[in-house]
Amino acid sequence: MIIKLTNMSNPNVLDMPIYINTDHIASVYERRNEGSVATVVYCVNCNEWIVEESLNEVVRMINEQR
């Protein structure tokens, strides 16, 4: 299944949608990012995406797809 998130990975894609296949997500976690906390979606192909949504929001979206 696919979820729609808000990409915050780099300045060229800020606030743009990113669609991620939940079957490819290895982990979702928070990390400190320039004085704040960022939500990171890490995929099995070793790509990671910083997204605007909170950790709880992403986990809820994933669980709703299952």
Backbone bond lengths (Angstrom), bond angles and torsions (degrees), N, CA, C in turn:
res aa  C-N    CA-C-N  psi(-1)  N-CA   C-N-CA  omega(-1)  CA-C   N-CA-C  phi
1 M - - - 1.442 - - 1.525 109.69 -
2 I 1.305 115.32 157.70 1.463 122.09 -176.66 1.536 109.48 -113.71
3 I 1.339 115.56 136.89 1.458 120.43 172.41 1.524 108.77 -118.10
4 K 1.314 115.55 149.92 1.459 121.88 179.20 1.521 108.35 -103.38
5 L 1.332 115.71 123.93 1.449 122.21 178.56 1.527 109.23 -124.61
6 T 1.326 116.76 174.39 1.458 121.67 179.60 1.515 108.96 -108.10
7 N 1.319 116.45 116.29 1.450 123.51 -174.65 1.526 111.34 -72.70
8 M 1.316 116.73 127.99 1.461 123.03 176.33 1.530 110.13 -129.36
9 S 1.328 117.04 22.82 1.461 122.15 -171.85 1.520 114.65 -69.62
10 N 1.332 117.85 -36.92 1.457 119.78 177.26 1.523 109.57 -155.80
11 P 1.325 117.77 164.49 1.471 120.92 -173.87 1.525 115.07 -58.19
12 N 1.305 118.27 -26.36 1.467 120.84 -178.55 1.524 113.59 -73.03
13 V 1.316 117.35 -17.21 1.468 120.17 -175.62 1.531 113.24 -126.21
14 L 1.312 117.51 14.24 1.464 120.36 -178.27 1.514 111.21 -54.79
15 D 1.306 114.96 133.93 1.467 123.75 176.11 1.521 114.37 67.42
16 M 1.318 118.40 10.62 1.462 120.22 177.78 1.530 108.52 -91.36
17 P 1.321 117.14 147.92 1.459 118.97 179.44 1.525 111.70 -69.86
18 I 1.316 114.73 147.40 1.458 121.54 172.66 1.523 106.27 -132.45
19 Y 1.302 116.25 133.65 1.463 122.59 -179.02 1.520 107.74 -107.88
20 I 1.320 116.47 122.27 1.462 121.80 -175.54 1.519 109.60 -121.91
21 N 1.316 115.20 131.99 1.459 122.14 176.89 1.532 107.52 -75.29
22 T 1.316 117.24 118.91 1.469 120.88 -176.74 1.527 112.63 -64.22
23 D 1.330 117.52 -21.59 1.464 120.07 177.05 1.530 111.96 -70.18
24 H 1.326 117.72 -13.81 1.461 122.18 -177.45 1.523 112.63 -103.37
25 I 1.326 117.22 -0.09 1.464 120.78 -179.35 1.518 109.81 -82.41
26 A 1.337 115.58 124.41 1.461 121.01 177.42 1.529 110.92 -91.55
27 S 1.349 116.00 -38.80 1.458 119.74 179.42 1.521 110.50 -159.93
28 V 1.317 114.23 159.33 1.464 122.69 174.49 1.516 105.72 -133.05
29 Y 1.333 116.21 130.04 1.457 118.80 -176.60 1.523 110.16 -153.37
30 E 1.328 115.23 169.94 1.459 121.32 176.42 1.517 108.60 -108.83
31 R 1.346 115.33 147.34 1.463 120.43 173.40 1.525 108.74 -145.26
32 R 1.304 114.81 156.83 1.460 119.94 178.57 1.526 108.50 -71.40
33 N 1.337 114.76 135.73 1.457 120.48 -177.36 1.524 108.71 -141.89
34 E 1.333 116.55 100.33 1.468 122.16 178.09 1.524 112.37 53.01
35 G 1.306 117.06 50.99 1.456 121.55 176.17 1.508 116.14 85.01
36 S 1.322 117.76 -2.73 1.461 120.53 177.39 1.526 108.34 -128.63
37 V 1.310 115.80 -175.31 1.463 120.89 179.41 1.528 108.26 -110.85
38 A 1.333 115.54 132.55 1.461 121.00 179.63 1.516 109.57 -116.05
39 T 1.323 116.32 146.23 1.460 121.80 175.17 1.524 107.80 -93.43
40 V 1.324 115.88 129.42 1.459 122.01 -178.22 1.521 109.35 -117.29
41 V 1.336 115.88 131.74 1.459 122.14 173.60 1.519 106.14 -107.61
42 Y 1.323 116.43 116.60 1.457 122.58 -178.17 1.522 108.57 -106.46
43 C 1.318 116.72 127.09 1.464 121.29 -175.62 1.524 111.80 -104.87
44 V 1.322 116.66 162.86 1.456 122.26 -176.10 1.523 112.99 -65.57
45 N 1.329 118.35 -18.94 1.461 120.96 177.85 1.524 111.74 -89.48
46 C 1.323 116.78 14.80 1.467 125.76 177.25 1.519 114.16 73.23
47 N 1.316 119.17 9.96 1.458 121.95 171.52 1.511 108.62 -83.13
48 E 1.316 115.83 145.15 1.458 119.99 174.11 1.511 108.94 -130.65
49 W 1.315 115.01 147.20 1.451 122.25 -176.96 1.513 109.07 -129.37
50 I 1.321 116.85 129.07 1.457 121.34 171.52 1.520 105.63 -89.65
51 V 1.322 115.57 128.49 1.465 120.07 -176.22 1.526 110.48 -124.32
52 E 1.319 114.91 157.87 1.466 121.38 -178.87 1.525 112.40 -72.26
53 E 1.316 117.63 -33.31 1.459 122.06 -176.22 1.535 110.68 -65.09
54 S 1.313 115.22 151.41 1.462 120.20 178.68 1.529 110.42 -73.89
55 L 1.311 115.41 164.45 1.459 121.01 176.83 1.523 110.63 -56.09
56 N 1.332 116.73 -45.39 1.467 120.48 -179.26 1.527 112.04 -63.09
57 E 1.332 117.23 -38.85 1.466 120.43 178.75 1.526 111.43 -63.96
58 V 1.333 116.42 -43.95 1.466 120.03 -179.21 1.523 110.42 -65.15
59 V 1.313 117.25 -44.23 1.469 120.75 179.19 1.528 110.16 -62.00
60 R 1.331 117.52 -41.16 1.466 120.82 177.69 1.531 110.48 -61.22
61 M 1.323 117.54 -44.82 1.462 120.86 178.95 1.528 111.76 -60.68
62 I 1.312 116.05 -43.00 1.473 120.49 179.16 1.521 109.59 -62.67
63 N 1.322 117.06 -47.19 1.473 120.82 -178.54 1.516 112.32 -63.89
64 E 1.329 117.61 -33.39 1.459 120.14 178.54 1.521 111.85 -68.70
65 Q 1.304 117.55 -23.62 1.475 121.49 -179.03 1.534 111.68 -81.63
66 R 1.291 117.81 -17.47 1.473 120.49 -174.29 1.504 111.14 -89.41
